[in-house]
Amino acid sequence: MSVVRAFVGVGANLGDAQTTVRQALQALGRIDGCQLGCCSSLYRSAPQDAIGPDFINAVAELHTTLDAVALMQRLQALEHAFGRVRTVRNAPRTLDLDLLLYGDSAHHDERLTLPHPRLHRRAFVLQPLAEIDASLQLPGLGPISPWLKQAADQRVELIGPA
C-alpha cells in the first residue's frame, strides 16, 4: 500500500475547545492506517458563515494508507465520538474535522470534494497549513502563499502550541 500525505483541519467552538482540539489531534494519530505527522499551533478565529463563539483551529498532517473516502468516514466517526451532532449547516460544534488535502488529488463527488472547496479562502486553515509547510502546493490552485495574502484581512490569532 502506498502512503499518502493528507492534511486535516481541526476546529471546535463549544465547551473547552482548546482541550478538545488538542485531544482530537492526538486521536487522529490513533486512526488505523494513519500516522500523525506535524501539527500546527492553535489559532483562534471568528466563525465564518455561522454564528456562535470563536473557533479554536489547528491543522494536522497525516500519513495514511486509507483512501480519501475511508479517511473521511473515520474523521466523521471521530467527530461523533467527540459529541458532534449535525443539526443545521455551520452550527456551533464540539468538533469539526475537515479533510483539506489528500496528496495531490483533486476529487469531486456527492461525498467528498478535494481539495476542500473553501480552504483557499479561509485564513484559519491557510495559516496553520503554511506553518506546517510554507511551500505547499494546493492541487488545482497553486502555491499556498498568494492565497494566504488574499485572506490577510481575516482575524486569526495565534494562541500557542498544540
N, C-alpha and C positions, 0 to 999 in steps of 0.2 A: 504494500500500500504506500502511496506517496503521501508526504506530509505537506499540508498547505498552511500558509501563514494567513491568519484571519484576525480581524480586529472587531471588538465588541464594545459598544457604548454602554455604560452602566450609569443609571441615574435613579434618584429617589427624591420624593418631596413630602412624604408622610412619615410620621414617627421620628425615630432617631436616624435620620437619613445618612449621616456620616458613618455611623456604625453599620448600617445596612449595606452601604456601598462597599465598605472595607470587607465585610463578610462575604458579599457576593463576589468580589474579586477573587478571594481565596476559593470559594466554591466553584468558580469556573475551572480552576486547575484540577478539580476532582471529577470532572465530567469524563467518563470513559471515552478514550480516543482523543483526549485533549491534554496538552501540556501548557501550563501558564508561562508565557514569556515575560515581557516587560509590562509594567502597569504605570500609567501616568500618575501625576499628582491628583489631588481632589480639587475641584473647581465649584464655585457657586454661580448660578445663573438664574435669571428670571424665567418663568415659564414662557414658551413661545406658542402662540396659537392656543393658549389654555389659560385657566385660572388656577389659583392656589398659591401655596408658599413657594419660595425659591427652591430650585433643584440643587442637589449635590450631584456632580458628574465626574466621571473618570472614563478612561479607555483602557482596555486590556488587550494585549497581543496574545493570541493563542496559536499553538502549532497543533494541527489536528489531522487525523486520518478520516474523520467523518465527512460525508458530502455536505454541501451547504444546507440542504433541506433538513437533513438529520440533525445538523448542528442547531439550526433554528428551532427545531422541535425540542431539543434538550434545553435551549435557552428559555423557551416558554414554560417548560416543566419547572425550571429553576425559579422563574418568576412566581409561578403558582405556589411553590414550596415556601416562598418568602411572603405569601399572603396577597399576591396581586389578584385583584378581581377586575375583570374587564367589563365595565359598565358602558360608559359613553366615551367616544373618541377624545383623547387628550385630557382625560380626567386626572386629578392628582393620583399618585400611585406609590405603593410601598416599594416597588422595584420595577425598573424598566430596563430591559436588555435588548439592544438593537444590534443585529449583525450588520456591521458597517461595510466591511470589505472581506472578501473571501478570495485570497490570492489575487490574480489579475482578472478574475471573472467578471463578466457583465452578463446579467441574467434578469429576465423579467417574465413572470407568470402570475397567476392569481394568488400564489402562496408567498412569493418572495421576489424582491427586486434588489439587485446588486449592481453597482454599489448602492448603499442605502439612498433612496431618492432625494433626501434633503440634506445629506451630510455636508455637501459643499456650500451650503447657505447658513450653517449653524456654527458659530464660534465656539459654543460649548462642546462641540465634537472636534472641530478643527484644531483648537489649541492643544488638547491632550494628545491628539494624533500626532501633531507636529512635535510635541515634546518627546514622544517615543521615536519618531523617525521624520526629521525635518526634510528629508529628500524624497519622501513618499510620493509615488505617482498614483493618482486616483484613476482607475480604469475608465476610459472614455472622457475624462475631464482634465487630465494632465497633472502637472505638479501641484502640490498642496499649497505652496506659498502664495500664489496670486489669489486663491480663494480665501485664505486667511486674511489677507489685506482687505478684501472686499467686505468681510464680516467684522472689520475692526470697530465698527460703531456699536456692536452688541456688547452689553455688560457681562463680562465673565471675570470673576475674581478668583485668583489662586488662593487656596486655603492652606495647602501644605501636603506633605507626603501621604500616600495611601497607606 
